[in-house]
Amino acid sequence: MQIQVNWSGEVKKKFPELSMCIGTINNMHNERENEKIKQLRQTVYGEVRAKYNIETLKDDPTVRSYRDFYWKLDIDPTKTRPAGEALLRRVLRGEELPHICTVVDAYNLASMKTIVPISGFDVGQLNLPFQVRSAKNGEVFTGIGMTKPMILTGKILVLADEKQALCIYPYRDCDSTKITLQTKNAMIVGYGTPAITEQQLKEAVKTTLDYIKQVSGGEVEAAQSF
């Protein structure tokens, strides 16, 4: 699939080293739960619990880079945690991640393991190309799990398509384009910061696509950097 990302001049000027990585996986068989995701969950939980300590997590270079970026976006990362860090903290506390469906659970595991915020979109609900821009004042956004929409301001950075804001960059996804049990083709987006390397982003998206294929099948298209 040909993917295009248009960066606004304002964003490129403010964050010239900012990048994303995007990959797709087609013809998946998404399920509520299966043995493969149960096994993957336990494997990845064990890996991250062996590698990280919740007391020193804030000093990890990847965690630090997303926290620093959040401050530049006027987001307090101690109140609104970067997505990968939030998932990781939950597991390090001995808790489980939410069980949504095999595809969503797989990309949450990958985000937790790599500490890179990951979005998963239903390709059939997107109106490409993508844009990375500041929100329009008064723009309406309804994120997954929200009971009422937010009214955005121009201070907020978003990933959008031709129709709407898809994600408040890089921590909250739009409800209307989320992956459901009916989703066959998914687009995976890994969000960088100025301090995250292109290779690190690619590895995070590749891990995500690999995990999804393990638990839900499908055909992976190579990830692209933007």
SERO-4910 file (N, C-alpha, C, O; in steps of 0.05 Angstrom, whole numbers):
BEGIN
 pado doro    nc1    nc2    nc3   cac1   cac2   cac3    cc1    cc2    cc3    oc1    oc2    oc3
  Met    A     17    -24      0      0      0      0     18     25      0     37     27     15
  Gln    A     10     44    -17     25     69    -18     16     88      5     -8     95      6
  Ile    A     34     95     22     27    112     45     41    139     42     64    140     34
  Gln    A     26    160     48     37    187     46     32    201     73     10    200     83
  Val    A     52    215     83     49    231    107     57    260    100     80    265     92
  Asn    A     39    278    104     45    307    100     49    320    127     31    321    144
  Trp    A     73    331    131     79    345    156     74    375    151     84    386    132
  Ser    A     60    387    170     55    416    167     82    431    170    100    422    184
  Gly    A     84    454    157    108    470    160    114    478    188    137    479    197
  Glu    A     93    484    203     96    492    231    108    469    248    126    474    264
  Val    A     99    444    243    110    421    258    139    416    250    156    411    268
  Lys    A    145    417    224    172    412    215    191    433    226    215    427    232
  Lys    A    182    457    228    199    479    239    204    475    269    226    479    278
  Lys    A    183    467    283    186    465    312    200    439    320    216    438    339
  Phe    A    195    417    305    207    391    311    219    379    286    209    359    275
  Pro    A    242    390    276    253    381    251    262    352    250    264    340    229
  Glu    A    268    340    274    277    313    275    256    293    282    261    269    286
  Leu    A    231    302    283    209    284    290    203    265    267    203    273    244
  Ser    A    198    240    273    192    220    253    171    200    263    167    197    287
  Met    A    160    185    244    141    163    250    149    139    232    164    142    213
  Cys    A    139    116    240    142     93    223    115     80    221    100     78    240
  Ile    A    108     71    196     82     60    191     84     34    176    100     31    157
  Gly    A     69     14    185     68    -12    171     40    -22    169     22    -13    184
  Thr    A     35    -41    152      8    -52    149      9    -82    150     29    -95    143
  Ile    A    -14    -94    158    -17   -123    158    -45   -129    148    -65   -117    159
  Asn    A    -47   -146    129    -73   -151    115    -82   -180    120    -67   -198    126
  Asn    A   -109   -183    117   -121   -210    118   -117   -223    145   -111   -247    147
  Met    A   -120   -208    167   -117   -219    194   -143   -233    201   -164   -230    189
  His    A   -141   -250    221   -164   -263    234   -165   -255    263   -152   -268    280
  Asn    A   -178   -233    268   -179   -222    296   -199   -237    312   -222   -243    303
  Glu    A   -192   -244    337   -209   -258    355   -210   -244    382   -192   -228    388
  Arg    A   -230   -251    398   -231   -240    425   -207   -249    441   -195   -234    456
  Glu    A   -200   -275    439   -179   -287    455   -171   -313    441   -188   -326    429
  Asn    A   -146   -322    444   -138   -348    435   -113   -357    451   -102   -341    466
  Glu    A   -105   -381    447    -82   -392    462    -56   -377    455    -39   -374    472
  Lys    A    -54   -369    430    -29   -356    421    -24   -329    436     -2   -323    444
  Ile    A    -46   -314    439    -42   -288    453    -37   -293    483    -23   -278    496
  Lys    A    -49   -314    495    -44   -320    523    -14   -327    527     -2   -318    546
  Gln    A     -3   -343    509     25   -350    511     43   -326    507     63   -322    521
  Leu    A     37   -309    487     53   -286    481     53   -267    505     73   -256    512
  Arg    A     29   -263    517     27   -246    540     46   -254    562     61   -238    573
  Gln    A     46   -280    569     63   -289    591     93   -287    584    109   -280    601
  Thr    A     99   -292    559    127   -289    550    137   -260    553    158   -255    564
  Val    A    121   -241    543    130   -213    543    129   -202    571    146   -186    579
  Tyr    A    109   -209    587    108   -201    615    134   -209    629    147   -193    643
  Gly    A    142   -234    624    167   -244    637    191   -229    628    209   -223    644
  Glu    A    193   -222    602    216   -208    591    218   -180    604    240   -172    612
  Val    A    196   -165    605    198   -138    615    202   -137    645    215   -119    656
  Arg    A    190   -156    660    194   -157    689    223   -164    696    233   -156    717
  Ala    A    236   -179    679    264   -186    683    283   -163    676    305   -160    687
  Lys    A    274   -145    658    291   -124    647    289    -98    662    309    -84    666
  Tyr    A    264    -91    671    259    -64    682    252    -65    712    241    -85    722
  Asn    A    258    -43    725    251    -39    753    234    -14    754    242      7    744
  Ile    A    210    -16    766    192      7    766    204     32    780    197     54    774
  Glu    A    222     27    800    233     49    815    253     66    798    256     90    802
  Thr    A    266     53    778    286     67    762    276     71    733    292     81    716
  Leu    A    251     64    727    241     66    700    243     94    688    249     98    665
  Lys    A    239    114    705    239    142    695    266    150    684    268    169    669
  Asp    A    287    135    691    314    141    681    322    127    655    343    132    644
  Asp    A    304    109    646    309     95    620    310    116    598    293    133    597
  Pro    A    330    114    579    332    135    558    307    138    541    300    160    533
  Thr    A    293    116    535    269    118    518    247    131    534    233    148    523
  Val    A    243    123    559    223    136    575    229    166    578    210    182    576
  Arg    A    254    172    582    262    200    586    256    216    561    246    239    562
  Ser    A    261    204    537    257    219    512    228    226    508    221    248    499
  Tyr    A    209    207    514    181    213    511    171    233    532    155    251    526
  Arg    A    181    231    556    174    250    577    183    279    569    168    298    572
  Asp    A    207    281    560    218    307    551    201    319    529    195    343    528
  Phe    A    193    301    510    177    310    487    149    320    497    139    340    487
  Tyr    A    138    305    516    112    313    527    112    341    539     94    357    535
  Trp    A    134    347    554    136    374    565    136    395    543    124    416    546
  Lys    A    149    389    520    149    408    498    121    412    486    116    432    473
  Leu    A    104    392    489     77    394    479     57    404    500     33    404    496
  Asp    A     69    414    523     52    424    545     35    403    558     13    408    567
  Ile    A     45    378    557     32    355    571     49    347    594     73    343    591
  Asp    A     37    344    618     52    335    641     54    305    641     33    291    645
  Pro    A     78    293    635     80    264    632     77    249    659     75    224    658
  Thr    A     77    263    681     72    249    706     42    245    712     34    230    729
  Lys    A     26    260    697     -3    258    699    -15    243    675    -33    226    678
  Thr    A     -5    249    651    -13    235    627     12    220    617     29    232    604
  Arg    A     14    195    624     38    180    617     39    173    588     19    167    576
  Pro    A     63    175    576     67    164    549     57    135    548     61    120    567
  Ala    A     44    127    526     29    102    525     46     78    531     38     61    547
  Gly    A     70     75    520     87     52    525     95     50    554     94     29    566
  Glu    A    102     73    566    109     74    594     86     66    612     89     51    631
  Ala    A     62     76    606     38     70    622     32     40    622     26     29    643
  Leu    A     34     28    599     30     -1    597     51    -17    613     45    -36    627
  Leu    A     76     -8    610     98    -22    624     95    -19    654     99    -39    668
  Arg    A     88      4    664     85      8    692     63    -10    703     66    -21    725
  Arg    A     43    -13    688     20    -31    697     30    -59    702     24    -72    722
  Val    A     46    -70    683     55    -97    685     77   -100    706     78   -120    720
  Leu    A     93    -79    709    114    -80    730    101    -79    758    114    -88    778
  Arg    A     77    -69    760     63    -69    786     49    -96    791     37   -100    812
  Gly    A     52   -115    772     40   -141    776     12   -144    765     -1   -164    769
  Glu    A      3   -123    750    -24   -123    739    -23   -134    710     -2   -138    698
  Glu    A    -47   -139    700    -51   -148    672    -57   -124    654    -68   -104    664
  Leu    A    -50   -126    629    -59   -107    610    -89   -113    603    -97   -136    606
  Pro    A   -104    -94    593   -131   -100    585   -132   -121    563   -115   -122    546
  His    A   -153   -138    564   -157   -158    543   -179   -147    525   -202   -147    532
  Ile    A   -171   -139    501   -190   -127    482   -197   -147    460   -219   -156    457
  Cys    A   -177   -153    445   -178   -173    423   -149   -180    416   -131   -166    424
  Thr    A   -146   -201    400   -118   -210    396   -101   -189    383    -77   -187    390
  Val    A   -111   -175    363    -95   -155    349    -87   -132    367    -64   -124    368
  Val    A   -107   -121    381   -102    -98    399    -83   -106    422    -65    -92    429
  Asp    A    -88   -130    433    -71   -140    455    -43   -143    445    -24   -138    460
  Ala    A    -39   -153    421    -12   -157    410      2   -130    407     26   -128    413
  Tyr    A    -11   -109    396      3    -84    393      8    -70    419     27    -54    422
  Asn    A     -9    -75    439     -4    -64    465     21    -77    478     37    -64    491
  Leu    A     24   -103    474     47   -117    484     73   -106    471     93   -103    484
  Ala    A     72   -101    445     95    -91    431    102    -62    440    125    -56    444
  Ser    A     81    -46    445     86    -19    455     98    -20    483    116     -4    489
  Met    A     88    -38    499     99    -41    526    128    -50    525    145    -39    539
  Lys    A    134    -70    508    162    -80    508    182    -60    497    204    -58    507
  Thr    A    174    -44    477    192    -26    464    191      2    476    208     19    471
  Ile    A    170      8    492    164     34    504    158     55    483    159     79    489
  Val    A    152     47    459    145     65    437    114     66    435    102     45    432
  Pro    A    102     90    435     73     91    431     65     81    404     77     89    384
  Ile    A     45     64    403     36     51    378      6     55    375     -9     52    394
  Ser    A     -2     62    351    -30     63    343    -36     40    325    -20     32    309
  Gly    A    -61     30    326    -71     11    307    -97     21    295   -116     26    310
  Phe    A    -98     24    269   -122     34    256   -134     13    237   -119     -3    224
  Asp    A   -160     13    234   -174     -3    214   -171     11    187   -181     33    183
  Val    A   -156     -1    168   -150     12    143   -176     20    129   -177     41    116
  Gly    A   -197      4    131   -222     11    117   -236     35    128   -254     46    114
  Gln    A   -228     45    151   -240     69    162   -224     94    158   -231    116    167
  Leu    A   -201     92    145   -183    115    141   -188    129    115   -197    117     95
  Asn    A   -183    155    115   -185    172     90   -157    185     86   -153    208     93
  Leu    A   -139    169     74   -112    178     70   -110    199     49   -128    202     33
  Pro    A    -88    216     49    -63    212     64    -64    222     92    -83    236    101
  Phe    A    -43    215    108    -40    225    135    -30    254    135    -16    262    116
  Gln    A    -36    268    156    -24    294    161    -15    295    191    -28    284    208
  Val    A      8    307    196     16    313    223     15    343    225     29    357    211
  Arg    A     -2    353    243     -7    382    245    -16    389    273    -22    372    289
  Ser    A    -18    415    277    -31    424    302    -61    422    299    -71    425    277
  Ala    A    -74    416    321   -103    415    320   -114    442    313   -102    463    318
  Lys    A   -138    442    301   -152    467    295   -167    475    321   -179    458    334
  Asn    A   -167    500    327   -182    509    351   -212    502    347   -224    509    328
  Gly    A   -222    487    367   -250    479    365   -254    452    352   -277    443    350
  Glu    A   -233    440    342   -235    413    329   -245    393    350   -236    393    373
  Val    A   -263    376    341   -275    356    359   -260    329    357   -254    320    335
  Phe    A   -255    317    380   -241    291    380   -254    273    400   -256    280    424
  Thr    A   -261    249    392   -272    229    410   -253    205    411   -251    190    391
  Gly    A   -238    202    433   -219    181    436   -232    155    445   -254    155    455
  Ile    A   -217    133    442   -227    107    451   -232    108    481   -216    117    497
  Gly    A   -256     99    488   -264     98    517   -275    124    528   -283    125    551
  Met    A   -276    145    511   -286    171    521   -316    172    520   -328    163    500
  Thr    A   -329    182    541   -358    184    541   -369    209    527   -392    210    519
  Lys    A   -351    229    524   -359    253    509   -335    264    495   -312    260    504
  Pro    A   -339    278    473   -316    287    457   -300    310    471   -311    324    487
  Met    A   -275    312    463   -258    334    472   -259    356    451   -264    350    427
  Ile    A   -256    381    459   -253    403    441   -223    410    442   -213    419    462
  Leu    A   -210    408    419   -181    411    417   -174    441    413   -190    457    405
  Thr    A   -149    447    420   -138    474    416   -114    471    398   -104    449    393
  Gly    A   -104    494    388    -81    494    370    -55    486    383    -35    483    368
  Lys    A    -54    483    409    -30    474    422    -25    444    420     -3    434    424
  Ile    A    -46    429    412    -45    400    411    -35    390    384    -45    400    363
  Leu    A    -17    371    384     -6    359    360    -23    335    353    -28    318    371
  Val    A    -31    332    328    -48    309    321    -37    295    295    -25    308    278
  Leu    A    -43    269    294    -42    255    268    -70    254    258    -88    247    272
  Ala    A    -74    263    233   -100    265    221   -101    252    194    -80    247    182
  Asp    A   -125    246    184   -128    240    156   -143    262    143   -145    284    154
  Glu    A   -155    258    119   -169    279    105   -195    287    119   -207    308    114
  Lys    A   -205    270    137   -231    274    150   -230    284    178   -247    300    187
  Gln    A   -210    274    194   -211    279    223   -184    274    236   -166    263    224
  Ala    A   -181    283    261   -158    276    277   -160    247    286   -181    239    297
  Leu    A   -139    232    281   -139    203    287   -126    197    314   -132    178    327
  Cys    A   -107    214    322    -92    210    346    -82    236    357    -72    252    342
  Ile    A    -85    240    383    -71    262    396    -42    252    400    -37    234    416
  Tyr    A    -24    263    385      4    253    383     18    257    410     20    279    420
  Pro    A     28    235    421     26    207    413     13    190    433     25    170    441
  Tyr    A    -11    196    443    -21    180    465    -50    173    465    -58    157    482
  Arg    A    -67    183    448    -95    176    449   -107    173    421   -105    192    405
  Asp    A   -119    150    415   -129    144    389   -159    150    387   -174    149    406
  Cys    A   -167    157    363   -195    162    356   -212    137    357   -202    115    350
  Asp    A   -237    139    367   -254    116    370   -264    105    343   -266     81    339
  Ser    A   -269    123    324   -283    114    299   -265     98    280   -275     86    261
  Thr    A   -238     99    284   -220     84    266   -206     61    281   -186     50    271
  Lys    A   -216     54    304   -203     34    320   -206      6    308   -224      1    291
  Ile    A   -188    -12    316   -190    -40    307   -212    -55    322   -213    -53    347
  Thr    A   -229    -69    308   -251    -84    320   -248   -114    311   -230   -121    296
  Leu    A   -266   -130    320   -266   -159    312   -271   -162    282   -265   -183    271
  Gln    A   -283   -142    270   -288   -143    241   -265   -134    224   -265   -137    199
  Thr    A   -244   -122    236   -222   -111    221   -205   -134    208   -197   -152    222
  Lys    A   -200   -131    182   -184   -150    168   -156   -139    162   -136   -153    162
  Asn    A   -155   -113    157   -130    -99    149   -124    -77    169   -141    -60    174
  Ala    A   -100    -77    180    -93    -57    200    -69    -41    192    -51    -51    179
  Met    A    -69    -16    200    -45      1    196    -34      7    224    -48     16    242
  Ile    A     -8      2    227      6      6    252     24     30    250     40     32    232
  Val    A     22     48    269     38     73    269     54     74    295     43     72    317
  Gly    A     80     77    292     98     81    315    106    110    316    116    121    296
  Tyr    A    103    123    339    107    152    341    135    157    354    141    147    376
  Gly    A    151    173    341    177    180    351    177    206    367    157    219    370
  Thr    A    201    212    377    207    238    388    232    248    374    245    232    360
  Pro    A    240    273    377    266    281    365    290    265    373    310    265    359
  Ala    A    288    251    396    311    236    407    310    206    399    329    192    404
  Ile    A    288    197    388    285    168    381    295    164    352    287    179    334
  Thr    A    312    144    349    324    140    322    304    126    303    285    113    312
  Glu    A    308    130    278    291    117    258    293     87    261    272     73    258
  Gln    A    316     76    267    319     47    270    303     37    294    291     16    293
  Gln    A    303     52    316    288     44    339    258     43    333    244     25    342
  Leu    A    249     63    318    220     63    310    214     40    293    193     26    296
  Lys    A    231     34    273    226     12    255    225    -15    270    208    -32    264
  Glu    A    243    -18    289    243    -42    305    218    -45    321    207    -68    324
  Ala    A    207    -23    331    182    -24    347    159    -32    329    142    -49    337
  Val    A    157    -21    305    135    -28    287    138    -56    277    118    -71    274
  Lys    A    163    -64    271    167    -92    262    159   -112    284    147   -132    278
  Thr    A    166   -106    309    158   -123    331    128   -125    333    117   -146    337
  Thr    A    115   -102    330     85   -101    331     73   -119    309     56   -135    315
  Leu    A     82   -116    284     72   -132    262     77   -161    266     60   -178    260
  Asp    A    101   -168    277    108   -196    282     89   -208    303     80   -230    301
  Tyr    A     84   -193    325     66   -202    346     38   -207    335     25   -227    341
  Ile    A     28   -188    319      1   -191    308     -1   -216    290    -20   -231    292
  Lys    A     19   -220    274     19   -243    256     20   -269    272      7   -288    265
  Gln    A     35   -269    294     36   -293    311      9   -301    322      3   -325    323
  Val    A     -7   -281    330    -32   -288    343    -57   -286    326    -78   -298    332
  Ser    A    -55   -272    303    -78   -268    286    -73   -273    256    -91   -269    239
  Gly    A    -50   -283    249    -44   -288    221    -41   -262    206    -38   -241    217
  Gly    A    -42   -264    179    -41   -241    162    -16   -239    146      3   -254    150
  Glu    A    -16   -219    128      7   -215    110     18   -187    116      4   -167    114
  Val    A     44   -187    124     57   -162    132     69   -147    108     82   -160     91
  Glu    A     65   -121    107     79   -104     87    101    -89    102     97    -81    125
  Ala    A    123    -86     90    147    -74    103    140    -46    114    126    -30    101
  Ala    A    151    -40    137    146    -15    150    162      7    135    184      2    125
  Gln    A    151     31    135    163     54    122    167     77    142    150     81    160
  Ser    A    189     91    140    194    114    157    186    140    144    188    143    119
  Phe    A    176    159    160    167    185    149    177    207    168    172    231    162
***
